[in-house]
Amino acid sequence: MAHHPTTAFGRLFAAGFGAAKALRPDRPIHPQGAAMNGTLEITGGASGIPFLDTPSSRTVAARLSRSLGLPVRWPDILGLAMRFPTDDGAADLLLASTGWRVPGRFCLTAHRTVGAATLTSLMPYRGAHGPVLIGARTLGPDPGRPAGSRTRRRGTSRSPGPPRWAAGTASARCT
């Protein structure tokens, strides 16, 4: 029986994760992170996932993290986990820094801060109409900038407020 290509990818990922867990048993990936509240601006679409198909603005509990746990001054693979209420209970979106277009869309990329990163679901979510890819970008000031770094022009005294992200979907048809 022929296996789907994602089966091999899943086995490779499981082996790599197992090796990371052997080296760092408590939290093998994303050991460093910051919890915050923010806003998710959902653009809407036809994914078959009800909470993503209607344009809306949602308050989220978020965690920005660095995958490998490298020093802050070094680029690292970034993660953004968001949880927010929906009509069916809580929804979780797990995104990582990747490219935006194929083939880079399926490759993890390293960045110093989340403001410059494209964040996507590395693997598709399951929608009523098939696989769904989710992408997000930071709106406004970079919530991942190290404390004390300049994020605005001189002379501005406004607080940047809570972080905001924009998310959209693209349905992916697998044949």
Phi and psi in degrees as GROMACS dihedral restraints (atoms count N, CA, C in turn):
[ dihedral_restraints ]
;  ai    aj    ak    al  type     phi  dphi    fc
    3     4     5     6     1   -77.7    20    10
    4     5     6     7     1   140.7    20    10
    6     7     8     9     1   -98.6    20    10
    7     8     9    10     1   148.1    20    10
    9    10    11    12     1   -70.5    20    10
   10    11    12    13     1   147.5    20    10
   12    13    14    15     1   -56.6    20    10
   13    14    15    16     1   -28.0    20    10
   15    16    17    18     1   -69.0    20    10
   16    17    18    19     1   -21.1    20    10
   18    19    20    21     1   -63.1    20    10
   19    20    21    22     1   -46.0    20    10
   21    22    23    24     1   -64.1    20    10
   22    23    24    25     1   -41.9    20    10
   24    25    26    27     1   -61.5    20    10
   25    26    27    28     1   -43.4    20    10
   27    28    29    30     1   -61.0    20    10
   28    29    30    31     1   -41.5    20    10
   30    31    32    33     1   -66.6    20    10
   31    32    33    34     1   -40.8    20    10
   33    34    35    36     1   -63.9    20    10
   34    35    36    37     1   -44.6    20    10
   36    37    38    39     1   -61.5    20    10
   37    38    39    40     1   -44.0    20    10
   39    40    41    42     1   -62.1    20    10
   40    41    42    43     1   -39.0    20    10
   42    43    44    45     1   -66.4    20    10
   43    44    45    46     1   -43.9    20    10
   45    46    47    48     1   -64.4    20    10
   46    47    48    49     1   -42.1    20    10
   48    49    50    51     1   -64.9    20    10
   49    50    51    52     1   -39.5    20    10
   51    52    53    54     1   -61.6    20    10
   52    53    54    55     1   -40.4    20    10
   54    55    56    57     1   -65.9    20    10
   55    56    57    58     1   -41.7    20    10
   57    58    59    60     1   -64.1    20    10
   58    59    60    61     1   -38.5    20    10
   60    61    62    63     1   -67.3    20    10
   61    62    63    64     1   -33.1    20    10
   63    64    65    66     1   -66.3    20    10
   64    65    66    67     1   -35.0    20    10
   66    67    68    69     1   -81.8    20    10
   67    68    69    70     1   -31.7    20    10
   69    70    71    72     1  -138.2    20    10
   70    71    72    73     1    80.1    20    10
   72    73    74    75     1   -65.4    20    10
   73    74    75    76     1   -31.9    20    10
   75    76    77    78     1   -69.4    20    10
   76    77    78    79     1   -48.0    20    10
   78    79    80    81     1  -149.4    20    10
   79    80    81    82     1    90.8    20    10
   81    82    83    84     1   -65.2    20    10
   82    83    84    85     1   -34.4    20    10
   84    85    86    87     1  -129.9    20    10
   85    86    87    88     1   156.1    20    10
   87    88    89    90     1    55.3    20    10
   88    89    90    91     1    51.1    20    10
   90    91    92    93     1   -73.0    20    10
   91    92    93    94     1   -23.7    20    10
   93    94    95    96     1  -113.2    20    10
   94    95    96    97     1   134.3    20    10
   96    97    98    99     1  -164.4    20    10
   97    98    99   100     1   169.2    20    10
   99   100   101   102     1  -131.1    20    10
  100   101   102   103     1   128.1    20    10
  102   103   104   105     1   -87.7    20    10
  103   104   105   106     1   143.7    20    10
  105   106   107   108     1  -159.3    20    10
  106   107   108   109     1   164.4    20    10
  108   109   110   111     1  -105.2    20    10
  109   110   111   112     1   147.3    20    10
  111   112   113   114     1  -157.0    20    10
  112   113   114   115     1  -165.2    20    10
  114   115   116   117     1  -126.6    20    10
  115   116   117   118     1   136.7    20    10
  117   118   119   120     1  -111.7    20    10
  118   119   120   121     1   119.0    20    10
  120   121   122   123     1   -94.8    20    10
  121   122   123   124     1   110.5    20    10
  123   124   125   126     1   -94.9    20    10
  124   125   126   127     1   125.1    20    10
  126   127   128   129     1   -79.9    20    10
  127   128   129   130     1   -18.5    20    10
  129   130   131   132     1    88.7    20    10
  130   131   132   133     1   172.4    20    10
  132   133   134   135     1   168.3    20    10
  133   134   135   136     1  -157.8    20    10
  135   136   137   138     1  -131.1    20    10
  136   137   138   139     1    50.6    20    10
  138   139   140   141     1   -80.7    20    10
  139   140   141   142     1   -24.1    20    10
  141   142   143   144     1    87.8    20    10
  142   143   144   145     1     7.9    20    10
  144   145   146   147     1  -110.3    20    10
  145   146   147   148     1   105.3    20    10
  147   148   149   150     1   -50.9    20    10
  148   149   150   151     1   -44.9    20    10
  150   151   152   153     1   -71.4    20    10
  151   152   153   154     1   -14.2    20    10
  153   154   155   156     1   -98.3    20    10
  154   155   156   157     1   -15.9    20    10
  156   157   158   159     1   -84.3    20    10
  157   158   159   160     1   -19.0    20    10
  159   160   161   162     1  -104.0    20    10
  160   161   162   163     1   124.4    20    10
  162   163   164   165     1   -56.8    20    10
  163   164   165   166     1   133.1    20    10
  165   166   167   168     1  -161.9    20    10
  166   167   168   169     1   169.6    20    10
  168   169   170   171     1  -122.7    20    10
  169   170   171   172     1   122.7    20    10
  171   172   173   174     1  -125.3    20    10
  172   173   174   175     1   139.5    20    10
  174   175   176   177     1   -78.3    20    10
  175   176   177   178     1   132.9    20    10
  177   178   179   180     1  -126.8    20    10
  178   179   180   181     1   149.8    20    10
  180   181   182   183     1   -93.6    20    10
  181   182   183   184     1   127.2    20    10
  183   184   185   186     1  -128.7    20    10
  184   185   186   187     1   155.9    20    10
  186   187   188   189     1  -134.5    20    10
  187   188   189   190     1   119.2    20    10
  189   190   191   192     1   -94.2    20    10
  190   191   192   193     1   134.3    20    10
  192   193   194   195     1  -143.3    20    10
  193   194   195   196     1   163.8    20    10
  195   196   197   198     1  -111.1    20    10
  196   197   198   199     1   121.5    20    10
  198   199   200   201     1   -63.1    20    10
  199   200   201   202     1   -48.8    20    10
  201   202   203   204     1   -89.2    20    10
  202   203   204   205     1   -14.8    20    10
  204   205   206   207     1    77.3    20    10
  205   206   207   208     1    27.1    20    10
  207   208   209   210     1   -70.7    20    10
  208   209   210   211     1   161.8    20    10
  210   211   212   213     1   -55.6    20    10
  211   212   213   214     1   147.5    20    10
  213   214   215   216     1   -56.5    20    10
  214   215   216   217     1   -33.6    20    10
  216   217   218   219     1   -73.8    20    10
  217   218   219   220     1   -10.4    20    10
  219   220   221   222     1   -99.2    20    10
  220   221   222   223     1   146.9    20    10
  222   223   224   225     1   -64.6    20    10
  223   224   225   226     1   147.2    20    10
  225   226   227   228     1  -147.2    20    10
  226   227   228   229     1   162.2    20    10
  228   229   230   231     1   -72.8    20    10
  229   230   231   232     1   127.4    20    10
  231   232   233   234     1  -101.1    20    10
  232   233   234   235     1   148.1    20    10
  234   235   236   237     1  -125.2    20    10
  235   236   237   238     1   146.3    20    10
  237   238   239   240     1  -132.3    20    10
  238   239   240   241     1   115.2    20    10
  240   241   242   243     1  -108.8    20    10
  241   242   243   244     1   130.6    20    10
  243   244   245   246     1  -128.9    20    10
  244   245   246   247     1   139.7    20    10
  246   247   248   249     1  -127.8    20    10
  247   248   249   250     1   135.8    20    10
  249   250   251   252     1  -153.5    20    10
  250   251   252   253     1   155.5    20    10
  252   253   254   255     1   -76.1    20    10
  253   254   255   256     1   146.1    20    10
  255   256   257   258     1  -132.4    20    10
  256   257   258   259     1   177.5    20    10
  258   259   260   261     1   -64.0    20    10
  259   260   261   262     1   -24.4    20    10
  261   262   263   264     1  -101.1    20    10
  262   263   264   265     1    12.6    20    10
  264   265   266   267     1   115.1    20    10
  265   266   267   268     1  -161.0    20    10
  267   268   269   270     1   -80.7    20    10
  268   269   270   271     1   142.5    20    10
  270   271   272   273     1  -113.8    20    10
  271   272   273   274     1   142.7    20    10
  273   274   275   276     1  -118.2    20    10
  274   275   276   277     1   130.5    20    10
  276   277   278   279     1  -115.5    20    10
  277   278   279   280     1   126.8    20    10
  279   280   281   282     1  -116.6    20    10
  280   281   282   283     1   117.3    20    10
  282   283   284   285     1  -126.4    20    10
  283   284   285   286     1   154.1    20    10
  285   286   287   288     1  -136.1    20    10
  286   287   288   289     1   160.2    20    10
  288   289   290   291     1   -73.8    20    10
  289   290   291   292     1   120.2    20    10
  291   292   293   294     1  -140.3    20    10
  292   293   294   295     1  -178.8    20    10
  294   295   296   297     1   -75.2    20    10
  295   296   297   298     1   174.0    20    10
  297   298   299   300     1  -101.0    20    10
  298   299   300   301     1   -33.6    20    10
  300   301   302   303     1  -112.7    20    10
  301   302   303   304     1   161.7    20    10
  303   304   305   306     1   -69.8    20    10
  304   305   306   307     1   137.3    20    10
  306   307   308   309     1   -89.3    20    10
  307   308   309   310     1   -12.5    20    10
  309   310   311   312     1   -61.2    20    10
  310   311   312   313     1   -19.9    20    10
  312   313   314   315     1   -57.0    20    10
  313   314   315   316     1   -27.7    20    10
  315   316   317   318     1  -106.0    20    10
  316   317   318   319     1    17.5    20    10
  318   319   320   321     1  -117.8    20    10
  319   320   321   322     1   129.8    20    10
  321   322   323   324     1   -69.5    20    10
  322   323   324   325     1   140.2    20    10
  324   325   326   327     1  -126.4    20    10
  325   326   327   328     1   148.5    20    10
  327   328   329   330     1   -98.5    20    10
  328   329   330   331     1   140.3    20    10
  330   331   332   333     1  -142.9    20    10
  331   332   333   334     1   159.2    20    10
  333   334   335   336     1   -83.3    20    10
  334   335   336   337     1   -37.4    20    10
  336   337   338   339     1  -135.9    20    10
  337   338   339   340     1   159.8    20    10
  339   340   341   342     1   -74.6    20    10
  340   341   342   343     1   -21.4    20    10
  342   343   344   345     1   -60.2    20    10
  343   344   345   346     1   -32.1    20    10
  345   346   347   348     1   -93.7    20    10
  346   347   348   349     1    -4.8    20    10
  348   349   350   351     1   -91.9    20    10
  349   350   351   352     1   145.7    20    10
  351   352   353   354     1   -91.3    20    10
  352   353   354   355     1   129.5    20    10
  354   355   356   357     1  -114.1    20    10
  355   356   357   358     1   126.0    20    10
  357   358   359   360     1  -139.5    20    10
  358   359   360   361     1   164.3    20    10
  360   361   362   363     1   -77.5    20    10
  361   362   363   364     1   114.2    20    10
  363   364   365   366     1   -59.2    20    10
  364   365   366   367     1   -40.9    20    10
  366   367   368   369     1  -111.2    20    10
  367   368   369   370     1   149.5    20    10
  369   370   371   372     1   -71.0    20    10
  370   371   372   373     1   151.4    20    10
  372   373   374   375     1   -84.1    20    10
  373   374   375   376     1   160.6    20    10
  375   376   377   378     1   -94.8    20    10
  376   377   378   379     1   116.7    20    10
  378   379   380   381     1  -109.2    20    10
  379   380   381   382     1   168.6    20    10
  381   382   383   384     1   -62.7    20    10
  382   383   384   385     1   -24.6    20    10
  384   385   386   387     1  -103.7    20    10
  385   386   387   388     1     9.1    20    10
  387   388   389   390     1   122.3    20    10
  388   389   390   391     1  -169.8    20    10
  390   391   392   393     1   -62.2    20    10
  391   392   393   394     1   143.5    20    10
  393   394   395   396     1  -128.4    20    10
  394   395   396   397     1   126.2    20    10
  396   397   398   399     1   -95.8    20    10
  397   398   399   400     1   136.6    20    10
  399   400   401   402     1  -117.8    20    10
  400   401   402   403     1   135.0    20    10
  402   403   404   405     1  -129.8    20    10
  403   404   405   406     1   147.9    20    10
  405   406   407   408     1  -144.0    20    10
  406   407   408   409     1   156.8    20    10
  408   409   410   411     1  -141.3    20    10
  409   410   411   412     1   157.7    20    10
  411   412   413   414     1   -79.9    20    10
  412   413   414   415     1   135.8    20    10
  414   415   416   417     1  -106.1    20    10
  415   416   417   418     1   137.2    20    10
  417   418   419   420     1    79.7    20    10
  418   419   420   421     1  -158.9    20    10
  420   421   422   423     1   -59.3    20    10
  421   422   423   424     1   149.3    20    10
  423   424   425   426     1   -74.1    20    10
  424   425   426   427     1   111.0    20    10
  426   427   428   429     1   -72.0    20    10
  427   428   429   430     1    -9.1    20    10
  429   430   431   432     1   -98.7    20    10
  430   431   432   433     1     3.9    20    10
  432   433   434   435     1   -66.9    20    10
  433   434   435   436     1   139.3    20    10
  435   436   437   438     1   -59.3    20    10
  436   437   438   439     1   146.3    20    10
  438   439   440   441     1   -55.6    20    10
  439   440   441   442     1   138.9    20    10
  441   442   443   444     1    87.5    20    10
  442   443   444   445     1    -7.9    20    10
  444   445   446   447     1   -83.3    20    10
  445   446   447   448     1   153.8    20    10
  447   448   449   450     1   -77.3    20    10
  448   449   450   451     1   127.7    20    10
  450   451   452   453     1  -119.2    20    10
  451   452   453   454     1   -12.3    20    10
  453   454   455   456     1  -132.4    20    10
  454   455   456   457     1   165.6    20    10
  456   457   458   459     1   -68.8    20    10
  457   458   459   460     1   154.8    20    10
  459   460   461   462     1   -58.7    20    10
  460   461   462   463     1   147.5    20    10
  462   463   464   465     1    92.6    20    10
  463   464   465   466     1    -7.8    20    10
  465   466   467   468     1   -95.1    20    10
  466   467   468   469     1   133.1    20    10
  468   469   470   471     1  -117.8    20    10
  469   470   471   472     1     0.2    20    10
  471   472   473   474     1   -66.9    20    10
  472   473   474   475     1   140.7    20    10
  474   475   476   477     1   -71.8    20    10
  475   476   477   478     1   139.6    20    10
  477   478   479   480     1   -68.9    20    10
  478   479   480   481     1   -15.9    20    10
  480   481   482   483     1    76.8    20    10
  481   482   483   484     1  -176.9    20    10
  483   484   485   486     1   -68.9    20    10
  484   485   486   487     1   153.7    20    10
  486   487   488   489     1   -66.1    20    10
  487   488   489   490     1   152.5    20    10
  489   490   491   492     1  -131.5    20    10
  490   491   492   493     1   142.1    20    10
  492   493   494   495     1  -130.0    20    10
  493   494   495   496     1   147.6    20    10
  495   496   497   498     1  -109.5    20    10
  496   497   498   499     1   134.2    20    10
  498   499   500   501     1  -128.0    20    10
  499   500   501   502     1   144.5    20    10
  501   502   503   504     1  -142.4    20    10
  502   503   504   505     1   169.5    20    10
  504   505   506   507     1  -125.3    20    10
  505   506   507   508     1   159.6    20    10
  507   508   509   510     1  -141.3    20    10
  508   509   510   511     1   126.1    20    10
  510   511   512   513     1   -79.4    20    10
  511   512   513   514     1   138.1    20    10
  513   514   515   516     1  -116.5    20    10
  514   515   516   517     1   121.0    20    10
  516   517   518   519     1   -91.3    20    10
  517   518   519   520     1   123.2    20    10
  519   520   521   522     1  -102.7    20    10
  520   521   522   523     1   134.0    20    10
